[in-house]
Amino acid sequence: MDIGFISLGCAKNRVDTEVMMGLLKKEGHRIVNTLERAEAVIINTCGFIEEAKQEAIDTILDTALLKNRGGLKYLLATGCLCQRYGEELFAEMPELDAVVGISYFTSINDIIAALEKGSRLMQVGPTSAFYEEAALRVLTTPPGSAYLKINEGCNNRCSYCTIPNIRGVLRSRSHQDIWREAKKLAASGIKELVLIAQDTAAYGLDQGSEPQLPTLLHELNNIDGLAWIRLMYLHPSHISSELIEAIAQHNKVLPYLDIPVQHADSDILKRMNRQYDAGFLRKLIKKVRSELDSPVLRTTIMVGFPGEDDNKFNTLLEFIEEIKFDWLGAFAFVPEEGTSAARMAGQIPEEIKQERLEQVLGLQRKISRQKNIDRINRLEKVLVSSQLDHSLYLGRAGFQAPEVDGVTLIRSEQKLKKGDFALVKLQAVRNNMDLIGEAVYESTE
């Protein structure tokens, strides 16, 4: 069968999509890039915030139109939205032939077989008690880079977040399972592993009192062929001295830390149940910057949380100006159904949330632009991802994470190989986020 995919939401969802592709391909199905060619389409949904839920619903309805004007026979939805609202989707959207929760997506071949026999299925149930990858994935990332999910679920219970209710409690993959997949990825030409999870720094906490990420980094650092290991989604409370030391000691682990602080006012952080205060954040960032060589810091900020008055918001702005993160993502608080934050007093009007969001993003644009200006004239190793024309390529330097931090445009009269590194002299900034540079023709190994 020809099967197409639409993967919505985060990089963790993308990994689940790639696993399904691998399982289906192994069974003999064909993965197609054009939905008009597909006999079945699988939409992997996000259900984290209202905007993502609406995007998923709209995508389902738009894709269902292919049943009337194309060769589409079966439309399936899986992922977080299905895990959270499976019964409602199954009852209210007859366009869907199957609604599949996150515990059942690895049974995708059986589900497709049941659809071919005429069944309409809803398979949603409790999350599994352990987490292992099911198959070598079909990668959808640019050449040379791949995501590696090391644990599933979350134990943090932030007051605004539905993830523990959707994805379940923390379940860490075994070292052996992760190492085996990383080894296969490296053998296939992957140079960069991007470690992801709901809380990457909590890896192993479900198996004992001590996090095991430092040990895992040591094991991954010894895999031949890998050049970069990048850490995303590190909850501040779980960034230990041992983890910082492991980053400093291992040459393949980039000094790049994605630390979602969410806010900088201690009262707001307490209401969020973030398990730290502003003083902790300052000490942590000072430690990272003192012990790592030229660290790159990314964060995520939430504005408009209940109780965020003007003074608390100004505290946040002052913190952003003080710390000067290299990269920052921001979003406005949404009172999600089933969370304690949705019931809190002091809800902020939507127009004020949007004004504050623009203020944060405007401030960060200036900071990121200046950070990039400071990088001009530096020589950087850049992972080449694509070719735009005969002498222009696209890639990322070590300070740029995939999909969120901007890119590096590379001018080169010599041919560059996608998935390999080029040495690039940075020469200009484009649109605050991106760098432009010229290839320097010497070995980067």
PyMOL commands that set and color helices and strands:
alter all, ss='L'
color gray80, all
select helices_A, chain A and resi 11-26+35-37+50-64+66-69+80-92+105-116+163-167+175-187+200-202+205-207+213-221+236-238+241-249+266-272+278-291+310-323+340-343+350-375
alter helices_A, ss='H'
color red, helices_A
select strands_A, chain A and resi 2-7+30-31+40-45+74-79+98-100+121-123+145-149+151-152+171-172+192-196+228-231+253-258+296-303+327-332+379-389+392-397+408-411+421-430+434-440
alter strands_A, ss='S'
color yellow, strands_A
deselect
rebuild
show_as cartoon
